[in-house]
Amino acid sequence: MPTVIKKLDAGSYQLKDQVVAINRVTKVVKGGKNLSFAALVVVGDPSAAVVGYGSGKAKEVPQAIRKGIESAKKNLMRINLTQTSIPHLVLGRFGSGKVLLKPAPEGTGVIAGGAVRAVMTSAGIQNVLTKSIGTTNPHNVIKATFDALKKLKNRADVAAMRGKTAEEL
């Protein structure tokens, strides 16, 4: 059964943006090389457990970042969390990249590197253990992280699937 994802309104959240990667790209044309910049940006509201990512390309870095932020605001998603961590272990995949997310006890902090850390802090996850396996390409790592976050279920959903109440689990 496909889950219907409701579009979230970016204006109703206090979104903070974080630039994950900036890449200088060139296009070879008849007259020489055209230089431009590509920016990968993660936006999120830690208090509302809302996060999104986007990329933008422009001739200058600030415009590329601005385009990335606008793109990220268009694909925000809400995440199922416990108080400060994630409900269960989950593995997200995209391309050759895999990201493993494990719940952690209070006081552990965010044990993550680079692109995964940006997503975790933007989403408001305070205690989590992560492992990025396979590719180190930030685009694929972020997409694998979002795949993992989409797979997170809360207790009420699992109970409903099993035909039980949340207290029985």
SULJO-V796605 format. One record per pair of residues at least 24 apart in sequence whose C-alpha atoms are under 10 Angstrom apart, sorted by sequence separation. I is the first residue (numbers start at 1). J is the second residue. If there is no record, write none. Layout:
{{I & J} {I & J}}
//
This chain:
{{17 & 41} {18 & 42} {19 & 43} {35 & 59} {36 & 60} {37 & 61} {39 & 63} {40 & 64} {41 & 65} {51 & 75} {52 & 76} {53 & 77} {85 & 109} {103 & 127} {104 & 128} {105 & 129} {114 & 138} {115 & 139} {118 & 142} {17 & 42} {18 & 43} {34 & 59} {35 & 60} {36 & 61} {37 & 62} {38 & 63} {39 & 64} {40 & 65} {41 & 66} {43 & 68} {51 & 76} {52 & 77} {84 & 109} {85 & 110} {102 & 127} {103 & 128} {104 & 129} {115 & 140} {116 & 141} {117 & 142} {120 & 145} {16 & 42} {17 & 43} {18 & 44} {37 & 63} {38 & 64} {39 & 65} {41 & 67} {42 & 68} {43 & 69} {50 & 76} {51 & 77} {52 & 78} {102 & 128} {103 & 129} {104 & 130} {115 & 141} {116 & 142} {119 & 145} {123 & 149} {15 & 42} {16 & 43} {17 & 44} {37 & 64} {38 & 65} {39 & 66} {40 & 67} {41 & 68} {42 & 69} {43 & 70} {50 & 77} {51 & 78} {101 & 128} {102 & 129} {103 & 130} {114 & 141} {115 & 142} {116 & 143} {119 & 146} {15 & 43} {16 & 44} {17 & 45} {36 & 64} {37 & 65} {39 & 67} {40 & 68} {41 & 69} {43 & 71} {44 & 72} {49 & 77} {50 & 78} {51 & 79} {101 & 129} {102 & 130} {114 & 142} {115 & 143} {116 & 144} {117 & 145} {14 & 43} {15 & 44} {16 & 45} {38 & 67} {39 & 68} {40 & 69} {41 & 70} {42 & 71} {43 & 72} {44 & 73} {49 & 78} {50 & 79} {100 & 129} {101 & 130} {102 & 131} {116 & 145} {120 & 149} {14 & 44} {15 & 45} {16 & 46} {38 & 68} {39 & 69} {41 & 71} {42 & 72} {43 & 73} {48 & 78} {49 & 79} {50 & 80} {100 & 130} {101 & 131} {115 & 145} {116 & 146} {119 & 149} {13 & 44} {14 & 45} {15 & 46} {40 & 71} {41 & 72} {42 & 73} {45 & 76} {48 & 79} {49 & 80} {99 & 130} {100 & 131} {101 & 132} {13 & 45} {14 & 46} {15 & 47} {25 & 57} {40 & 72} {43 & 75} {44 & 76} {49 & 81} {99 & 131} {100 & 132} {10 & 43} {13 & 46} {14 & 47} {15 & 48} {20 & 53} {22 & 55} {24 & 57} {25 & 58} {43 & 76} {44 & 77} {45 & 78} {98 & 131} {99 & 132} {100 & 133} {10 & 44} {13 & 47} {14 & 48} {17 & 51} {19 & 53} {21 & 55} {22 & 56} {23 & 57} {25 & 59} {42 & 76} {44 & 78} {98 & 132} {99 & 133} {10 & 45} {13 & 48} {15 & 50} {16 & 51} {17 & 52} {18 & 53} {19 & 54} {20 & 55} {22 & 57} {24 & 59} {85 & 120} {97 & 132} {98 & 133} {99 & 134} {14 & 50} {15 & 51} {17 & 53} {19 & 55} {24 & 60} {97 & 133} {98 & 134} {99 & 135} {13 & 50} {15 & 52} {24 & 61} {96 & 133} {97 & 134} {98 & 135} {23 & 61} {96 & 134} {97 & 135} {98 & 136} {22 & 61} {85 & 124} {86 & 125} {89 & 128} {91 & 130} {95 & 134} {96 & 135} {97 & 136} {10 & 50} {84 & 124} {85 & 125} {86 & 126} {89 & 129} {90 & 130} {91 & 131} {92 & 132} {93 & 133} {95 & 135} {96 & 136} {97 & 137} {84 & 125} {85 & 126} {86 & 127} {89 & 130} {91 & 132} {93 & 134} {94 & 135} {96 & 137} {97 & 138} {99 & 140} {8 & 50} {10 & 52} {22 & 64} {81 & 123} {83 & 125} {84 & 126} {85 & 127} {86 & 128} {97 & 139} {98 & 140} {99 & 141} {22 & 65} {81 & 124} {82 & 125} {83 & 126} {84 & 127} {85 & 128} {86 & 129} {97 & 140} {98 & 141} {99 & 142} {21 & 65} {79 & 123} {81 & 125} {83 & 127} {84 & 128} {85 & 129} {96 & 140} {97 & 141} {98 & 142} {99 & 143} {100 & 144} {101 & 145} {78 & 123} {79 & 124} {94 & 139} {95 & 140} {96 & 141} {97 & 142} {98 & 143} {99 & 144} {100 & 145} {19 & 65} {77 & 123} {79 & 125} {94 & 140} {95 & 141} {97 & 143} {98 & 144} {99 & 145} {18 & 65} {93 & 140} {94 & 141} {97 & 144} {98 & 145} {99 & 146} {101 & 148} {17 & 65} {93 & 141} {94 & 142} {95 & 143} {96 & 144} {97 & 145} {99 & 147} {100 & 148} {101 & 149} {17 & 66} {19 & 68} {92 & 141} {93 & 142} {94 & 143} {95 & 144} {98 & 147} {99 & 148} {19 & 69} {92 & 142} {93 & 143} {94 & 144} {98 & 148} {99 & 149} {17 & 68} {18 & 69} {92 & 143} {93 & 144} {94 & 145} {101 & 152} {17 & 69} {92 & 144} {93 & 145} {94 & 146} {16 & 69} {91 & 144} {92 & 145} {93 & 146} {94 & 147} {15 & 69} {91 & 145} {92 & 146} {93 & 147} {94 & 148} {17 & 72} {90 & 145} {92 & 147} {93 & 148} {17 & 73} {91 & 147} {92 & 148} {90 & 147} {91 & 148} {92 & 149} {15 & 73} {90 & 148} {91 & 149} {92 & 150} {89 & 148} {90 & 149} {92 & 151} {10 & 70} {90 & 150} {91 & 151} {90 & 151} {91 & 152} {10 & 72} {11 & 73} {89 & 151} {90 & 152} {10 & 73} {86 & 149} {88 & 151} {89 & 152} {90 & 153} {9 & 73} {10 & 74} {88 & 152} {8 & 73} {9 & 74} {10 & 75} {87 & 152} {88 & 153} {8 & 74} {9 & 75} {10 & 76} {53 & 119} {86 & 152} {87 & 153} {88 & 154} {7 & 74} {8 & 75} {9 & 76} {52 & 119} {79 & 146} {86 & 153} {87 & 154} {7 & 75} {8 & 76} {51 & 119} {81 & 149} {86 & 154} {87 & 155} {7 & 76} {8 & 77} {51 & 120} {77 & 146} {80 & 149} {6 & 76} {7 & 77} {8 & 78} {51 & 121} {52 & 122} {79 & 149} {80 & 150} {6 & 77} {7 & 78} {49 & 120} {51 & 122} {52 & 123} {78 & 149} {79 & 150} {80 & 151} {81 & 152} {5 & 77} {6 & 78} {49 & 121} {50 & 122} {51 & 123} {77 & 149} {78 & 150} {79 & 151} {80 & 152} {81 & 153} {82 & 154} {5 & 78} {42 & 115} {49 & 122} {50 & 123} {51 & 124} {77 & 150} {79 & 152} {80 & 153} {81 & 154} {82 & 155} {41 & 115} {44 & 118} {46 & 120} {49 & 123} {50 & 124} {79 & 153} {80 & 154} {40 & 115} {43 & 118} {44 & 119} {46 & 121} {47 & 122} {48 & 123} {49 & 124} {79 & 154} {80 & 155} {42 & 118} {43 & 119} {44 & 120} {45 & 121} {46 & 122} {47 & 123} {48 & 124} {49 & 125} {41 & 118} {42 & 119} {44 & 121} {45 & 122} {46 & 123} {47 & 124} {41 & 119} {42 & 120} {43 & 121} {44 & 122} {45 & 123} {46 & 124} {47 & 125} {42 & 121} {43 & 122} {44 & 123} {45 & 124} {46 & 125} {42 & 122} {43 & 123} {44 & 124} {46 & 126} {42 & 123} {55 & 139} {54 & 139} {53 & 139} {54 & 142} {53 & 142} {52 & 142} {53 & 143} {21 & 114} {53 & 146} {20 & 114} {21 & 115} {52 & 146} {20 & 115} {51 & 146} {19 & 115} {20 & 116} {18 & 115} {20 & 117} {20 & 118} {40 & 138} {41 & 139} {51 & 149} {19 & 118} {20 & 119} {40 & 139} {18 & 118} {42 & 142} {17 & 118} {18 & 119} {41 & 142} {40 & 142} {18 & 121} {18 & 122} {17 & 122} {16 & 122} {15 & 122} {16 & 123} {21 & 137} {21 & 138} {20 & 138} {21 & 139} {20 & 139} {20 & 142}}
//
